[in-house]
Amino acid sequence: MRTLEIIAIIFMLIATGVTFGLYQINFQGFTHLTNYSKTPAYDLSGTRLYSNGTLLLNVTRTAGPDTYGGFIVLVQILYPNGTVLYQWTGQQLGMLPQSDIINEFPLHPAKPIHIGNYGVGILAPLGQNFVVKLQVPFHINPGTYIVRVYDADGQYEAYGTEFQVTVTVS
């Protein structure tokens, strides 16, 4: 009976070691533990800015809690040096007509991307991909710009990824 207990303890230690080891290999080692369900994250690939001032903001919510949506409360167009060219606040985003939000891959037809509660920001469920049409009230000169979004917690980055993209106006 004693031998069986020793074998069980050895296998338990091996299984625990393998589990911890594989977790650390897959998630950046022992010093950096990441919980991808804690903070919302966004990918802006495919965003386009035109010289007439039209911004087609392509947003994919890639991480964060699935029990509630992420809230985009600020969208900025920046010069390459970081100076703000134009921005939309949460209140301005909250007044967008629903027709300016295009759900590319609706997760549930009854739950499309929509304006957040109390008209502040844009609510984005986990895994959703959508395009928001925004209009700058003036023409944009040709050049390179940065489009950045901020989440309700005031961050424009999470998990080492910034919620911004470089766009070129020709």
C-alpha positions, 0 to 999 in steps of 0.5 A, spaced: 500 500 500 505 504 501 508 503 494 502 505 491 501 512 495 508 513 493 507 512 485 500 516 486 504 522 489 510 522 483 505 522 478 501 527 481 507 531 481 509 530 474 502 532 472 502 538 476 509 540 473 507 539 466 501 543 467 505 549 470 510 548 465 506 548 458 502 554 461 508 558 462 511 556 455 504 558 452 503 564 456 510 568 456 514 565 462 513 565 469 513 572 470 508 575 466 501 571 467 495 574 462 488 574 463 485 575 457 478 575 460 479 581 464 480 587 459 477 589 453 481 589 447 480 592 439 483 590 433 482 596 428 485 593 421 482 595 415 480 602 417 480 607 412 480 614 412 479 618 405 480 626 403 473 628 404 473 626 411 470 620 411 473 615 416 471 607 416 473 605 423 473 597 422 473 594 429 474 587 432 473 586 439 479 581 440 479 580 448 475 581 454 469 579 458 464 576 454 459 578 460 458 585 458 461 589 452 467 593 451 465 601 450 469 605 445 468 612 448 473 616 444 476 616 437 481 620 435 485 621 428 492 623 430 498 626 426 504 622 426 507 626 432 501 625 436 497 631 435 490 630 435 487 632 428 480 631 430 476 626 435 469 624 437 467 623 444 463 618 447 457 623 447 458 624 440 459 617 438 452 616 442 448 620 438 450 616 431 445 614 427 444 606 428 445 606 420 452 608 421 454 602 424 455 596 420 455 589 423 459 585 418 459 578 422 453 579 427 453 574 432 446 574 434 441 578 429 437 580 435 444 583 438 447 588 433 453 593 435 449 599 438 450 605 441 452 604 449 447 605 455 445 613 456 448 615 449 455 614 451 460 611 446 459 604 442 458 598 445 462 592 442 461 585 444 466 580 444 468 577 438 464 582 434 467 585 427 463 592 425 464 598 421 463 605 424 462 611 419 464 617 422 465 624 418 470 629 419 467 636 418 473 638 413 477 635 408 483 631 410 490 633 407 494 627 403 499 624 408 499 619 414 495 619 420 494 614 426 487 612 428 486 611 435 480 608 440 479 608 447 476 604 452 471 606 457 477 605 462 481 610 459 486 605 455 488 605 448 492 599 449 491 592 453 496 585 453 501 589 449 497 591 443 495 598 442 488 600 439 490 604 433 492 603 426 496 607 421 492 610 415 494 613 409 490 619 405 492 619 398 
